[in-house]
Amino acid sequence: MKYIFSLLLLLTICASINYAEDQIEANVYVCTDPNSQTYHRTDKCRALNDCSAEIKQITKSEAETLGRRKCNICNKD
């Protein structure tokens, strides 16, 4: 019985953590060059080295609204 209770408690905690993470709006980085197509998890991503314009921090949802896709270098998950 203690095992089942512990398992249920653990599952509840894990579900709560995942829900909380989904509610936090993540900030990402974009190059403001009109030809740029990706967003980056960090402003230190090596793909941003070629950016000839400003690097700007915006929310992930804003980046997706702008039609940006996640960078294959810094968004490996």
C-alpha positions in Angstrom: 0.0 0.0 0.0 2.8 2.4 0.8 4.4 1.6 -2.5 1.2 2.5 -4.4 0.8 5.7 -2.5 4.4 6.7 -3.1 4.1 5.9 -6.8 0.9 8.0 -7.1 2.5 10.9 -5.2 5.6 10.8 -7.5 3.4 10.8 -10.6 1.4 13.7 -9.3 4.6 15.7 -8.6 6.0 15.0 -12.0 2.8 16.0 -13.7 2.7 19.3 -11.7 6.3 20.1 -12.7 5.6 19.5 -16.4 2.5 21.7 -16.2 4.4 24.5 -14.5 7.2 24.4 -17.1 4.7 24.7 -19.9 3.2 27.8 -18.3 6.5 29.7 -18.2 7.1 31.6 -21.4 10.6 30.9 -22.6 12.7 33.7 -24.0 14.7 33.0 -27.2 17.1 35.0 -29.3 16.7 36.0 -32.9 18.8 37.8 -35.5 16.8 40.8 -36.8 18.2 40.4 -40.3 15.2 40.0 -42.7 16.7 36.7 -44.1 17.0 35.1 -40.6 14.7 32.1 -40.2 15.5 30.6 -36.8 15.3 31.3 -33.1 18.0 30.3 -30.6 17.9 29.1 -27.0 21.0 31.2 -26.1 22.6 34.3 -27.5 25.9 32.5 -27.4 24.8 30.0 -30.1 27.5 29.8 -32.8 24.8 30.1 -35.5 24.3 33.7 -34.4 28.0 34.5 -35.2 26.9 35.2 -38.8 24.2 37.7 -37.8 25.0 41.1 -39.4 22.1 42.8 -37.6 20.9 43.1 -34.0 20.4 40.0 -31.8 17.1 40.5 -30.0 15.5 38.6 -27.0 11.8 37.8 -27.6 9.4 35.1 -26.4 9.3 31.7 -28.1 5.7 32.3 -29.1 6.6 35.7 -30.7 9.4 34.0 -32.7 7.0 31.3 -33.9 4.5 34.0 -34.9 7.2 35.6 -37.0 7.6 32.2 -38.7 10.9 31.3 -37.1 11.8 27.7 -36.5 14.1 26.4 -33.8 17.8 26.3 -34.4 19.2 22.8 -35.0 22.4 23.7 -33.1 21.3 25.0 -29.8 17.8 23.5 -29.6 18.7 19.8 -29.6 16.1 18.0 -27.4 
